[in-house]
Every structure is written in structure tokens, then in C-alpha cells.
């Protein structure tokens, strides 16, 4: 995804910026629930992938986003919507400005935060308890709605 962010800073068009901005602003809304945040998170990251204007990268990121609702079930209780929204805002501002270094730094900060959250989520779990097959809709009921929306695009 780093490549998408870097390429988006150079290749983005106005409609790309609008799609990214809309996802950011929607995530910044007060009182946003976790299910809506997870859906907007995918909207944001898909808009970034499209803005790169590289179909191979966009396809690869779409494949990742199809399974992300499942893997996100481990993180739901640990995510801070405001913090994620602020990180997305910083990435958007870097891409909007066309400043590759700024966009990359914001993306790296976001990924570092998510790595910390994943470590926290996995700290008390055994590897056999976090297999993808075990991460189903029972863990987070809105997964299928989010996935279906993604697949309809």
C-alpha cells in the first residue's frame, strides 16, 4: 500500500481527492460507530489505491480489502476511531499536496500505529487461535455487510 500512497501523491486527480476526502470527513464525524468506521476505513484505502492510477496495485489492494473485515475482528475493541481518522487525514493531506515525503511519513505513522494495535491484540492469544478460518462473522456480525459492499464495487 505504500506504493499506492506514493503514486497517489503524484497521479491523483480531483475525483480521487474527493473520494479520499469524503471517507476522511465521514470518519471524523462525532459518535461514529465501529462498524461504520471499519466500512469507511475500507473506502479510504480503496480510494487511495484507485488514486495511484495503477490497476495492478489496485487489484492487489482489493484482494487484501476483501479479507480485511475478517482480520479486523481481532482489532475492533482496540481501535480508537479518532486516532485512525486523524492518521487518515494526515495521509490525505500529504497526497492532496502532492508531497511524496509527507504522504509517506503519514502512511508510515499509520502503519506503525496499526502494528502496535495488532501486537496488543495478539499478546494474549495463541497462534492457533488467530487463523483466518477462525475469524468469522460470529466474532463481528457486520463483517458480511462490509464485505458484500466491497464486492459490489
N, C-alpha and C positions, 0 to 999 in steps of 0.2 A: 504493500500500500504506500510505502514511502515514495516509490517511483511515481505512483498516481499523483501524490501531492506535489512533487517537484514538477511533473509535466503539467499539472493543472495550473500552477503558478504562471506558466508560460503560454499554455494553449487554451485556457478557459475563455469562454465567450460570455456575453451578458446573460443569456438564458441559463448558463451553468451557474453563474454567480447568484442569480435569482433563486435557483433551486437550492443551492447550498445555504444561502441566507435564510430562506423560508424555514428550512429544517432547524437552523440555529435559533431563530427567533421563536419558533414554536416550542423548542426545548427550554427556552428561557422563561416561559410563561409560569407565573406563580402557581403552586399547588399541583404541578404536573405529576400524574401517577407513574409508577414504574413501567407499566405495560405500554403506555403512550410514549414514555421516554425511550424504551427499547425499540419501538417502531420508528421513532424519529431518528434514533441512532443509525439504524439501517438506511433510512432515507438520506441522511447526511453523508454516510460513507459511500453509498451508491452514487450520489450526486458528485462527490469528489472523483470517483472512478470515471464517470462519464466526462467530467471536465478535463481529464487527461487527454482525451481525444485519441485513445489508443484502444482499439477493440480487443486486442489480446489481453491487455491488463484488465479491461472492464469485464471480460468474460471470466477471468480468473477470480476477480473480486466478487462477482456474482455467485460463483460456486462457493466461495467462503461464506458469503452472507446467507446462503440457503441453510447452512448448518449453524450459523451463529446464534439463532434463537435457542437452540438446544444447549450450546456451550454456555450461553449467558445465564442459564438457570442456576449455575453454581455461584454466580456473582450477584444475583438480584438483591440479596439482603445487605450487601456491602457497598453498593453503588450510591454515590452522592450525586443526585441529578444536577444540582447547581455547579458542582465542580466539573462534571462532564460537559455541561453546557458552556462553561467558561473556556474550557480547553478547545471545544469545537469552535467557539467564537474566535479564539486566537489563530487556529488553523485557517478559518475563513478569511480573517483579516490579512494573513500572510499571502494566501492565494489571490485575494482581491487586489492587493497592492502589487502583485507580480514579483514580490521579493522572495526568491527561492530560499535564501538563508533563513528568513523569518518564518516562512511556511514550514521548512524542515525542522527548525527549532521547536515550533509549536507542536508539530506532529511527534517529535521525539519526547517532549514533555508528556503528551497524552499517552504514548505507548509505555513510558516509564511508570506512570500512574497506574495504568491497567495491569502492568506486570506485578506491581505491588499488591493490587487487589486480588489478582489470581493467586499469588503466593499466600496471601491471607486466607483465601477460600480453600486452598489445598492443604493448609498447615495441619489440620486435624483429620485428614482423610487418607485412606489407604489407596494406592493406585488402582486397585481392582474396583473401588467404589466410584470411580470417575470415568468409566468407559463411556464412549459416546452412546452406545446402545442402552446404557442405564439412565441417560438424560432424556427423559421423555416428557410428554405433556402432563404426567402426574406431578412432576416437580414444579411446573409452572404452567397453569392451564391456558394461558393466552398464546402459547408458542404456535399452535397451529394457525391461529388467526393471523399472526405476524408473518409466518412462513407463507401462507396462502396469498397474502397481499403481495409479498415479494415475488412469488412465482407468476402472478398475473401480469406483471410488467412486461 
